Amino acid sequence: MRSAPVTIPEYDYLIVGGGAAGLSLAYHLSQEPRLAGKRVLLLEPEAKDQNDRTWSFWADAPSLFDGIVAHEWRRLAFRSPEFERVFELRRHRYKMIRGLDFYRFVRAALAARPGQFTLVQATVEMLENTSQGVQAISSAGTYAARYAFDSRPPHLKPQPQKYRYLLQHFVGWEVETKEDVFDPETQEFMDFRGEQHQEARFLYVLPFSKRRALVEYTLFSAQVLPQSEYEQAMRTYLKQLGVTDFRIEAVEIGSIPMTDHPLPASNGPNIINLGTRAGRAKPSTGYAFQRIQAHSARLVAALAATGAPPPDSTGDQWQFRLFDTLLLDIMQRRGELTRDIFTQLFRRNPVERIFDFLDERTSWKENLQIMNSVTPWPFLRSIGHVLRRRPGQR
Ligand SMILES: Cc1cc2nc3c(=O)[nH]c(=O)nc-3n(C[C@H](O)[C@H](O)[C@H](O)COP(=O)(O)OP(=O)(O)OC[C@H]3O[C@@H](n4cnc5c(N)ncnc54)[C@H](O)[C@@H]3O)c2cc1C
């Protein structure tokens, strides 16, 4: 009797998409000696030769990418009409990596290991589980592998009766001024002093020198604004600093989903989702870079130890998902309260505790301290919405 033909996996791992998550996983794999014999194929349609974004994050431990950090800050400012403080960062540093530096750095590291990594410029049209692993149909051909790691952007079909949908959207200018106006030691984390328009609106500033900074007008809300509104807000901010004469050196535009819509960590037994597709953009803040690094480290540790991805690939904890949902519910229902909640958080907690909480590393005791620092009634109302499975609406 002849058995059916079997597809022999050509690769051990197939990485779909070479943005933040795909390249992070590839780099973490390259740093694990126990996986040096694995063959990895990365499929990415774009050349990744543009500085299409910058990643900022806080960290309290050395990372694989410290060599390409463009700037780091040891002070952080929070500002709202009734409370302003500049925090001295003790355990953490706030850091920034330029997208282009990251793409170049990782691609060069992978190119230095041609026996292990193959990069193909291609769009994946279909990815499916097979009896042997996975198969991808792409614009450059069909490939088979044991496992696939998929970082294509998710296509969500919104269900507003069940879940909450907001965006973190922003326009930023990297400006050069004629006078000294910025403090390159202090990152402006959230400046809520402007009009809120029943939403969460703040300025976010990364000063690189006394005369150069990335200034971003950022919102947590359902709809993006006309471009001119972000620009007007940045002009007003700069004017308040005394700056009317400046040059725009670069522009950054972004829109990151903030939602409690489920974003599964896997798709069948052999396809593991990555990045935004796997819910690595934190629903209540939009920060993703460090969550992507933690996810990559977790996947690589399991692959090296057991030969397979971990059963619970993200390790997310339910209590932090609930906190995210509650905050999203408040933002969707009464966006203007966001400023008060962040003000209370920064007024009543050490910044280390806030960062640990947002990193989902706090103990139950610390979670209670965080909860006790904010006015309870908006949260109680949102707990009601969660229990009734009906998202709050304005
Ligand atoms: C402008 C901007 C600024 C941001 N700033 C920060 C920040 O400061 N800090 C932070 O923590 N987070 C930030 N984020 C959020 C998050 O870190 C980024 O969105 C991050 O790039 C997400 O990683 P990803 O791999 O999921 O998506 P991406 O980096 O977008 O990578 C997805 C890749 O998949 C490829 N792809 C798409 N379709 C296919 C296909 N069919 N086949 C194969 N490949 C495909 C794309 O070309 C892309 O390269 C920012 C996001 C944006 C948009």
The ligand as a Tripos MOL2 file, in Angstrom:
@<TRIPOS>MOLECULE
LIG
   53    58     1     0     0
SMALL
NO_CHARGES

@<TRIPOS>ATOM
      1 C1          3.7790   55.4340   14.3850 C.3       1 LIG1
      2 C2          3.7490   54.4570   15.5310 C.ar      1 LIG1
      3 C3          4.4710   54.7270   16.6800 C.ar      1 LIG1
      4 C4          4.4740   53.8160   17.7320 C.ar      1 LIG1
      5 N1          5.1770   54.1210   18.8600 N.ar      1 LIG1
      6 C5          5.2270   53.2340   19.8530 C.ar      1 LIG1
      7 C6          6.0100   53.5130   21.0110 C.ar      1 LIG1
      8 O1          6.5910   54.6000   21.1350 O.2       1 LIG1
      9 N2          6.0870   52.5810   21.9810 N.ar      1 LIG1
     10 C7          5.4490   51.3810   21.8970 C.ar      1 LIG1
     11 O2          5.5930   50.5480   22.8000 O.2       1 LIG1
     12 N3          4.6600   51.1070   20.8370 N.ar      1 LIG1
     13 C8          4.5320   51.9970   19.8130 C.ar      1 LIG1
     14 N4          3.7420   51.7160   18.7240 N.ar      1 LIG1
     15 C9          2.9320   50.4840   18.7520 C.3       1 LIG1
     16 C10         3.6700   49.2120   18.3160 C.3       1 LIG1
     17 O3          4.8920   49.0780   19.0130 O.3       1 LIG1
     18 C11         3.9600   49.2070   16.8340 C.3       1 LIG1
     19 O4          2.7660   49.3140   16.0990 O.3       1 LIG1
     20 C12         4.7060   47.9470   16.4040 C.3       1 LIG1
     21 O5          5.2780   48.2180   15.1650 O.3       1 LIG1
     22 C13         3.7950   46.7240   16.3320 C.3       1 LIG1
     23 O6          4.5430   45.6200   15.8800 O.3       1 LIG1
     24 P1          3.9450   44.5500   14.8730 P.3       1 LIG1
     25 O7          5.0570   43.6620   14.4780 O.co2     1 LIG1
     26 O8          2.7020   43.9780   15.4300 O.co2     1 LIG1
     27 O9          3.4860   45.4000   13.6010 O.3       1 LIG1
     28 P2          4.4330   46.0550   12.4940 P.3       1 LIG1
     29 O10         5.6680   46.5800   13.1010 O.co2     1 LIG1
     30 O11         3.5450   46.9750   11.7390 O.co2     1 LIG1
     31 O12         4.8520   44.8240   11.5830 O.3       1 LIG1
     32 C14         3.9220   44.0820   10.8080 C.3       1 LIG1
     33 C15         4.6500   43.6830    9.5320 C.3       1 LIG1
     34 O13         3.8300   42.7830    8.7860 O.3       1 LIG1
     35 C16         4.0300   43.0630    7.4290 C.3       1 LIG1
     36 N5          2.9050   42.5020    6.6620 N.ar      1 LIG1
     37 C17         1.6760   43.0290    6.4770 C.ar      1 LIG1
     38 N6          0.9380   42.2270    5.6900 N.ar      1 LIG1
     39 C18         1.7180   41.1620    5.3960 C.ar      1 LIG1
     40 C19         1.5000   39.9860    4.6240 C.ar      1 LIG1
     41 N7          0.3370   39.7420    4.0230 N.pl3     1 LIG1
     42 N8          2.5130   39.1010    4.5130 N.ar      1 LIG1
     43 C20         3.6980   39.3050    5.1500 C.ar      1 LIG1
     44 N9          3.9430   40.4040    5.8930 N.ar      1 LIG1
     45 C21         2.9650   41.3160    6.0170 C.ar      1 LIG1
     46 C22         4.1150   44.5790    7.3580 C.3       1 LIG1
     47 O14         4.7400   45.0150    6.1680 O.3       1 LIG1
     48 C23         4.9180   44.8840    8.6250 C.3       1 LIG1
     49 O15         6.3020   44.9760    8.3590 O.3       1 LIG1
     50 C24         3.7220   52.6010   17.6490 C.ar      1 LIG1
     51 C25         2.9810   52.3640   16.4920 C.ar      1 LIG1
     52 C26         2.9880   53.2600   15.4480 C.ar      1 LIG1
     53 C27         2.1410   52.9550   14.2300 C.3       1 LIG1
@<TRIPOS>BOND
     1     1     2 1
     2     2     3 ar
     3     2    52 ar
     4     3     4 ar
     5     4     5 ar
     6     4    50 ar
     7     5     6 ar
     8     6     7 ar
     9     6    13 1
    10     7     8 2
    11     7     9 ar
    12     9    10 ar
    13    10    11 2
    14    10    12 ar
    15    12    13 ar
    16    13    14 ar
    17    14    15 1
    18    14    50 ar
    19    15    16 1
    20    16    17 1
    21    16    18 1
    22    18    19 1
    23    18    20 1
    24    20    21 1
    25    20    22 1
    26    22    23 1
    27    23    24 1
    28    24    25 2
    29    24    26 1
    30    24    27 1
    31    27    28 1
    32    28    29 2
    33    28    30 1
    34    28    31 1
    35    31    32 1
    36    32    33 1
    37    33    34 1
    38    33    48 1
    39    34    35 1
    40    35    36 1
    41    35    46 1
    42    36    37 ar
    43    36    45 ar
    44    37    38 ar
    45    38    39 ar
    46    39    40 ar
    47    39    45 ar
    48    40    41 1
    49    40    42 ar
    50    42    43 ar
    51    43    44 ar
    52    44    45 ar
    53    46    47 1
    54    46    48 1
    55    48    49 1
    56    50    51 ar
    57    51    52 ar
    58    52    53 1
@<TRIPOS>SUBSTRUCTURE
     1 LIG1         1 GROUP 0 **** ****
